[in-house]
Amino acid sequence: MHNWRKVEGSGSYPHFEAMADDFNNELSLLEKYAGQLEPQSLAINQCEISYINKIAIESEAERDLAKWVTLWAGKQIESESIGFSLRHVFRRDNGSPYARMFIDCGSGMDVKGRPTFGLTISMRGAPLETTIASAMDFMIYGRSAIVKKFSEITTPYAHEKWGIKNV
């Protein structure tokens, strides 16, 4: 497991490419250590990559989920909380499933009690082979699929607010 996040006041955000290199190196060290205990290689049969986004609500108009996410086109309704979950199966050329994308979105509060929406997109599945290189390929593909889906399901308003260009 390798986690990273942007923390307010901590400087620059550690982007995927640098973190993927660190993760790859850490897996290689783990495999080397395991090989010293008993001659063996890591056999990676499942991978997961997740993007967890907290959307700050700064005005009453921004409490409408449809302002942020295209998957929610319903009217603003009076409720304490709101949310949805979606699942999508990814298949190999022969039709066999190898991964699932999970999209979860819901209302909540930040640590200071301010309203937020949480949007989490995860990709879980089996790498083509059980090697570190194949696991890293899965993570790179998963990240690409998540970034693409994030762009597809978030609104032009959200993109402008977050300074996302070339969507």
C-alpha positions, 0 to 999 in steps of 0.5 A, a space after each residue: 500500500 502506498 498513499 499520498 495526498 495533498 495537505 494544506 500548507 505542505 507545499 507542492 502536490 506529489 504527482 502520480 509519476 513520482 509516486 509510481 516510481 517510489 512505489 515500484 522501488 518499494 515493491 522491488 525492495 520488498 521482493 528482494 527482502 522476501 527472496 532473502 528469506 526464501 527463494 521466491 518472487 512476489 506474485 501480485 494477483 490484485 491491484 487497486 488505485 484510487 483517487 479521492 477528491 473532496 469538493 469544498 462547498 463555498 456557497 448555497 448554489 454549490 450545494 447542488 450536486 449537479 453543479 459538480 457531477 454530470 451523473 447527477 441531473 436530478 433536481 436539488 431535493 431537501 435532504 440531509 445527505 445525498 450520494 450514489 455509487 456506480 460500478 463498471 466491468 473492464 474486459 479483456 479482448 476475449 471477454 473475460 473480466 479483469 478489473 472494475 471501476 468503482 465511482 462513489 459520490 456523497 455529501 459530507 463535512 470536512 474537519 471544520 464542519 463545512 459541507 463537502 462532496 466526496 468523489 472517489 474513483 477506484 480501479 481494482 483488478 488483476 494484472 495480466 501477469 503476477 510480476 511487479 512490472 505487470 502490476 505497475 502497468 495495471 496501475 498506470 492504466 488504472 490511473 489513466 482510466 480514472 483521470 479520463 472518467 473524472 474528466 467525463 463525469 465532472 462538469 465544465 463549472 467544476 473544471 473552471 473552478 479547479 483550473 482544469 484545462 484541456 478537458 
